[in-house]
Amino acid sequence: MEKNLTTGSVFKTILYFALPYLFSYFLQTLYGMADLFIIGQFNGTESTTAVANGSQVMHMLTVMIVGLAMGSTVIIGRAVGARHKDEIAKTVGNSVTLFMGLSIVLTIVLLLLVRPIVLLIQTPAEAIEGSIRYLTICFIGIPFITAYNIIASICRGMGDSKSPMYFIAIACAANIALDYVFMGVLHLGAAGAALGTTLAQTLSVIISLLMPKKQKLGIKLCKQDFIPSRAVLGEILKIGIPVAIQDGCIQIAFIIITVIANSRGLNDAAAVGIVEKVISALFIVPSSMLATVSALAAQNIGAGKHDRASKTLKYAILITFTYGIIVAIIGELITAGIVGIFTKDAAVVVLGSQYLRGYIVDCALAGIHFCFSGYFCAYGKSYIGFIHNMIAIICLRVPGSYLASKFFADTLSPMGLAAPAGSMLSVIICVCAFIWMKKHGHLGVSQIQDAA
């Protein structure tokens, strides 16, 4: 299971690690897209809006859990690079204890707050009950969502990005099949979408827990490893909390934008919800590079190979920016066709196309600051990602979307442009932080000579 990522071609190592993660992320994104696609075939705009709003909330929770788990990935990665087996075992055990306790608390709290949450995001009246049913079922499944993501983060910290891909592939196939049963055959609407997702995730966790018994993990876990250690938990949380808050704030910004869209009416709400799902799918490369850079750089930092860590950043930026440019060009040409996959409503297609044309440029820009965030995270400086994202959200994303909504009531195009504007600001901050930290020796002994 353990894979050393500190030797060989940096570019090939990135591809070796990133491709399975990219496919995993695509399959995970396909979850929500499948829900929207299938419910659009059997139900109306009300159910589509319910799933779009509910899945937005669930996506926020998921990315925060993934962000917090980044602390485990980085600490395990450093220990693998330094070949400290005892530290790996202790981090794995403490991660399991931390996240399982957190998932239970989250489940209880969120089930009590499900209706206020739905009302808080100003879900259109026609979609309120459907959103509540969707979220109630999904909240019950939080322990399984958490379990999958912590298992995946541990695997990636050890250099294994293939196992999580296998687990999520099984879950995705199960989810699509169950969606057709619950929504197509049993006509359960939004509740059926939630049931399919939750049961599929549960299956994924069960399989992921059974498979390691047939594999050599490279470490031996004992009872003491699961006993909470202040030092270990402190290191995990020091890295993970800023990432979780950062990702949570990004998703809150998206929810605020959803609220703005909801206030414009059902068609606008459905259009924005659909486009957010499309963007999530298109962001598979930038998102996979964030995780790839953090995991690869962490192992190399642990091994004292700082130059190699910097090359990982350089190649990752090159890959994700090239991808973003290609996607943006193609997306601009076929926006109506993309949105039309998820809805038959002509008004929603027009509005969704407008929003996507402005938004899709972000595919090129967001990938750059994603790579920087992963790199800073590997050095234990995840607060930089938090800072640049908060500034972008507060200064451009949210106010830009609000003002565009008020001054351009007949189109969603200007609202879509708020996202790339925010990413441009994040890129500028990341580059400035990188140059300053390089100059003052905060990025390792072997300074970043060729990653600019």
Disulfide bonds with the S-S distance in Angstrom:
none
